[in-house]
């Protein structure tokens, strides 16, 4: 009986020692993870603040003035976007084009999750929706209608690509998106891109000899792709319309409307 008690006591001491080692390991892991992580603090750009910001009175008026004529009735527009699109740069023009009578489809790359070893997890809705941001802050999701491998040039009168710092990076690596942009450009139909989105056109190699604009951070990339960059809210050159920033959404949308009305 005494012998059994000695073994039991020894086992308890061993278990306690193992537990202490495991606790030390866990403590070390937590310490490392805390050093790898950063504090949660973000800058965002809610639509309400954008529209009410000083100097944006014309942009606010653009959205709150009722649209009375269906100038784009019968036109079909493809909006090509991926996770990380700037919310107002998609929802703003889409709202306007629909008000004008156009049919608008949201087109996304085919869902292709990262390998498991990347440590990324995707919500189930990633298979049917794409994520919106407001100045780098994720804010919501929008359902897409088709994927880039399911569309053809004959389906649409115009293609529109919104910006957002992540969205164009996701698009420019997608073979179906690049192929479609190249084929659409050959057709002479309208291609419109705002903010960071013109880098997708650079990847499609369709900017040589073109006048265009884009977000300030990417203008050197547009020049390197053979384009001539102008510091203007909107630049139209042939079948290409480009713009710089969310504050230019109204001018950009009207330029797309004007181009399509003339065709």
N, C-alpha and C positions, 0 to 999 in steps of 0.2 A: 504493500500500500504506500509506504514511504517512497519506494523506488518510483512508483507511478506518479506520485506527487512531484518528485524531482523532475521527471520528464515533462510533466505538464507545465511546471514553472519555467523550465528551459524553453519550451515551445512558446510560451507567452512572451518571454524576453526576446526571442528570435523574431516573433511577429511584430513586436513593438519596434525592433531595430529596423526591420524591412519597411515598416510604415513610415519611420522617420526618414529613411533614405528616399522613399517615394515622394514624401512631402518636400524633401530638399530638391528632388528632380523637378517636381511640379513648380516649386517656387522659382527655380532657375528658368524654366520655360516661360513662366509668366513674366519674369524680369526681361527676358529677351524679346518677347512679343510686345511688351510695353515700349521697348526701345525702337521696335520696327514700326509701330503705329504712331499716328500723329493726332493732335487734338482736332475735334470736330468743330470746324468754323468755316463757313462758306459765304461767298458773295453771290447774291442772286439778283434777278432782274424781272420781278413780277410784271405781268402785262399792265396792271393798273398803274404801277409806278412809272413804267415806260411812257404810257399815254399821258400821264399827268405831269411829267417832268418839264421844267421850263425849256422853251424852245421847240417842244414837240406838239404845239397846238395844231399844226396842219395835219400831223399824223393822227391825232385824236379826231379831228374833224372828218378825216377820210373814212374812219370806221363808223362814226355816229351819224353821218349824213346818209339818208336812205338812197339806195340805188333804184332808179326809176326805169331804166331802159335795159333790155336784154340783148346787149350788143354781141354777146358770144353764144347766142342760142345755136345749138347744133355743133359746137366745137367740142372736141375731146382733148383733155389735157392729162398727161401722165406726170405725177409728182414722184420722183425717185428719191427715197430717203431710207436711212438706217438708224439704228440706235444712236442717240446723241445729237439729234437735229434740234436747232434752235426753235423753240415753240412758235413764237410769233412769225418767224420767217416761213413756216409751213402753214399754220392756221390762218394767218392774215391773208396772204394771196389766195389760198383755197377758198376762204369765205367770200372774197371779192369775186373770184371767177364764177363761183356758184351763184352769187347774186346776179351776175350778168347772164346767167342761163347756161353756162358751160357744164359739161359732164367731166368730173374730176375723179381719177383713180389714184389711190396711194399705192405705189409700187415699192417693194422692199427686196433686198437680196434674199435668196433662199436660206432658210435657217441652217446655220452651220456652227454648232457650239464648239468652243475651244476644247482641246484635249484635257482630260481629267487632271493631269499633272500640273496644269496652270493654276489650279486651285479656284477656278471661277465656277459659280453656280448661276443658273439661269431660271427665272420663274417660268412656269408652264406657259404663261401668256406670251413669252418670247417667240413662240411658234406662230402666233397670229397678230402680234402687235409690235410696234417699235417705240422706243423710249424718247420722250421729249426732255429737253433741258432748258433752263433759263440761266444763261451765262454760267455754264459749267455745273449747275445744280440740277440733278434729276428731279422732275416735277410730275410726270404723268406718262400715260401711254395712249397711243392711237392705233386703231385697227387698220391693217393694210388690206387692199383688195386682191392684189395678185403679186406674184414674185417675178423677178427680172428675167427668169428663164421661161416665163409663160407669155411674154409680150412680143409684138412685132411692130415695125415702123408703120405699117398700114393702119394700125389701130388708133393712132393719135395724130392730132394736128400740131401739138407742141409738147415739149418736155420741160419740166421745171425742177430744179434741184435747190432745196433750201440749204442754209449753212448750218452752223454749229461746229465747234472745234472737232468733235469726235465723228460726227456723221460722214463728212467727206473722206476721212481716213478709212472708215469702214467700206465706203462705196468704191474708192479708187483701186482697191485690191480685189474687187469682185469681177471676175471675167465676164459674167453675163451683163453686168452694168456697163462695163467699158465697151464691149461688143455692140450693145444696143446704142450707146451714145455715138459711136463711130458710124454706124449704119444710118442713124437718124440725121447726122450731119451731112452725109452724102446725099440724102434726099432733099436737102435744102429747107427742111421744115425748121421751125423755131426751137432753139435750145436756150433756156434762160437759167441763170445761176446767180445766187446772191451770197454775199459774205465770204465764208471759207469755201463755198461750193465750186468756184472756178478751178480749184486744184484737181477736181475730178476731170475736168476738160483738159487740163494739162496732162494727166495720165493717159487720156484718150488720144493725145497728140493731135489736137485740132486747133491749136492756138497760134500757130506760125503765121505771122503777118497780120494778126487780128488786133484791133483796138479793143480794150476792155478795162474793167476795174475789178476790185475785190477788196476784201478786208486787208487792212494795212500790213498785218503780219505775213501775208502770203504774196504780196505784190512782187517781191524779188523772185518767187517761184514762177509767177506768171511771165515775168521778163525772161527768165531762163528757159521757159517753154516756147519762146519766140514771139510773145505778145508785146504790144505797146500799151503800157499802163497809163491811164488817165485818172486824175484825181477829181472825179465827178460822181454824183449820186447814182447815175445810171449811164451806161454806154451801150449804144446799139451799133453793131457792125455786121451788116448782112443778116444772116439768120441767127446771130448771137446777141443776147441781151445779158449784161452783167451789172451787178450792183454791190455796194460795200458793206452794209450794216443794217440792223433792224430799224434804225431811224429812217432808212431809205425805202421801207416796204411799200409805202403809198406810191412813190414815184416809180418804183420797180413794177408794181402791179399794173399801173396805168400804161407803162411802156409795153408790157406784154399784151394788154388789151388792144392798144393802138396797132401793134404789129399784126395781130390776128384779124382785126377788123379790115385791114387793107388787103388781106389775102382772099 
